[in-house]
Amino acid sequence: MVGQRQAATLLRAGNGGLSVESRSLVRPLFAILCLAATALGLNNTYGDDTEVKALAEKAACGTAPCVVKTLSEHRSAFKQSFGYQTALVEKGKSTNSASVDIECARAYVLLGEYQCSVVSGGLPQVH
């Protein structure tokens, strides 16, 4: 093949990738998604958590009425943790007390209602 030139190979950046039009939509949508996730995380971390504390105290006591004293609180974008000292007070009987650790998380990572559960400890169940 003397005297013949090989055909130039063309590299195409668009092969198998996104078109320019769809790239121009993906980038702003991804940026908006990141900003929204950041805002939700900041709200979970620094927003008012009065309702979450009430749910955690209810989970700490279970079905029995009790007195709750907060020992520790930890908040992040994804969950909240509480440590409580709980005490049952019944007329004519001694007070039963115990420490309990509660963890509260949203139903859908950054969105949804909080659900709280006992991680460790707790009062003995009264029947």
Stockholm file with secondary structure:
# STOCKHOLM 1.0

chainA/1-127         MVGQRQAATLLRAGNGGLSVESRSLVRPLFAILCLAATALGLNNTYGDDTEVKALAEKAACGTAPCVVKTLSEHRSAFKQSFGYQTALVEKGKSTNSASVDIECARAYVLLGEYQCSVVSGGLPQVH
#=GR chainA/1-127 SS CTTCCCCCCCCCTTTTSCCHHHHHHHHHHHHHHHHHHHHHHHHHHHSCCHHHHHHHHHHHHTTSCCEEEEEEEEECSSEEEEEEEEEECCTTSCCEEEEEEEEEEEEETTEEEEEEEEEEECCCCCC
#=GC SS_cons         CTTCCCCCCCCCTTTTSCCHHHHHHHHHHHHHHHHHHHHHHHHHHHSCCHHHHHHHHHHHHTTSCCEEEEEEEEECSSEEEEEEEEEECCTTSCCEEEEEEEEEEEEETTEEEEEEEEEEECCCCCC
//
